């Protein structure tokens, strides 16, 4: 699907939670070491697990390689993880199975700056300039290699659409220092 002019408002793309998304395809596949985005969470599906009062489903504001559930997710996916609120989830191309780095920080309604930065072992997840405690899925931490497409606003394959706004998405092919993230 394509985004129409009506989806653009106030310097951001608006996603309706049911049909809107935008797919970007780089000319050359790349390894993703850092992803930064500004996101307005409408919180229609709060990003916290049922164990701490939230739903058993999630939204996917960013999806990698048009593959089901691989991307940045808000909310609970509980298989091999516990009480995750925000996660970066991918298929490990070499080993052939998924990995996830996640935190348990519920993000309230409103605009927030999110940064996912690979430190060589795990993704540090920063929300509004604060590095959060991260955890590994039972299969290990996410490794993002060979990105061939970036879908913004949905994981169409699995049917997890994002409801809110995204104004900036930055992809880096190298990691950032903590000082770089804060800047």
N, C-alpha and C positions, 0 to 999 in steps of 0.2 A: 504494500500500500504506500501511497505517497502522502506527504503532508501538504495540506492546502494553505493558502494565505490565511484562512480563518483560524488555523491552528497556531498562528504566530501572534503573540500579544505581549506588549511591554518588554520586548527584548528577550523573550523566551518562547519555546515550543510548548504547547498545551496538549496533554494526552488525556483521553477520556476514560481510560480504564477498560475499554472493551474492543476498540478497533484501530486506534491510532498507533503508528510506529514509523520509523524512518530507518532505512538500511543504508549503510555506507560501506563501500568496498575499496580497500586500498589497492594501489597498483601492484604492490609487492607484499606478500605475507610478512608479518613482523611479530617479534616477541614483546609482550606488554609488561613492562616493569613498573610503570606508574600510571594510574588513571585518576584524573581529578574531574569533579563535576559539581556544578551548582544545581541543586534540586529542591523544588518545593513539594513537600510531601503533604497531600490532602488528607492522609491518614484514614481514608475510608476502610482500608485494611491495615490496621495498626501493625507496625513491624516488631511485634513481640510474640513469643511462643505462648501456647495455651497454659503452660506451667506458671507463667507470670501474668496471665490474664488476657492474652491475645488470641488470634485466630489460629487455625491449623493450615492456613494457606498463605501465599505470599504474592508480592508484586515483583516484577522484574523490569527495572528502569533501563538496564543495559544487558544485552545478550551478545555472546561471542559465537562466531562461525555459524549462525543460524541453527544452533544445536539446542535441543531441549534442556532447560534448566541451567545451562552454562552461562554465567554472567554475574552481575551484581544483583542481589536479591534482598528484598525487605520482607522480613517475616520468617516464619518457621518452616523448615524443611526436615527436621528431626532425624532422618536416617543417618546414624553414626555421629550425630552432633546433639548437643543439649542446650535448650533455651537460646538458640541463636536468634538475633534480631536483625543484623546486617551481615551479609556474607558475600564473599567473592568465591565463585564455584566454577570448576572447570573439569574437562576431561584431560587426563594426563596422556598425551599422545603416545609416549614411549611405553608406558606400562599398561595402557588400555583401560584405565579405570579413573573414576572421578576423585577429586581432592577439593577441600574447602578450607578457607580461613574465615573465621567469623568472630563477631563480638556479641555481647549481650546488652548493648546500649540501645534503649528505645529512643527514637528520634521523634520529637513532637511535631505537630503541624507547623509549617512555615518553611522559610528558605534556610538551607544549610549547605555548607561547603564540605564535600566528602573527598578524601584522598585515600587511594589504595596504593601503597608503595612497597615494592618487593625489597627486602633487606638482605637477601641471599638465602634465607631460611623460611621466612613466612612473609605474608603481606601485613604491613602495619596498616591499620585502619584508623584514619584521622577523621574526626567529625568536628567542624567548626574550630580547627586549630588545636584540638586536643587528641593526643594519641591514646587510643583505647586499648584495653587488654584484649588480646586475640587468642583464639583457641584453634586447634586443628581438628578436622574431621578424622574419623577412625582410619581413613586411608592416607592421612597426611595433609600438609598445607597445599593450597592451590599453586599450580605452576602454569603460567599462560604463555604457550609457545605456538607459533604458527597461526596468528590471527589473520583470517582471510575476509572476515566481515564483522561489522559492528552494528548491531541493531539497537536503536535508541527508542525506548518507550514500550518494549514488549519482548517476551519470550513467546513468539507466535506458536512454535511447535508444541509447547506444553500448555499454552493458553493463559499465561500469566502476564496480563497487561498492567501497565503503570497508570495510576491516576494522579496527575499533578503536572508540574512544569519542570522543564530542564532548560537552563539558559547557557551553560558552558560545558563542553566535554573536551578534555585535553588528554591525549595519549602520549606517553613517553617511552622511548625504546631504551632508556637507561633509568636506573633508580635515582631518587633524589635524596639529599641529606635531610636531616630533620630541620636544619636552618632553611633549606630551600622550600620545604613544605610549608613552614610557617610564613615565609615571605610571600 
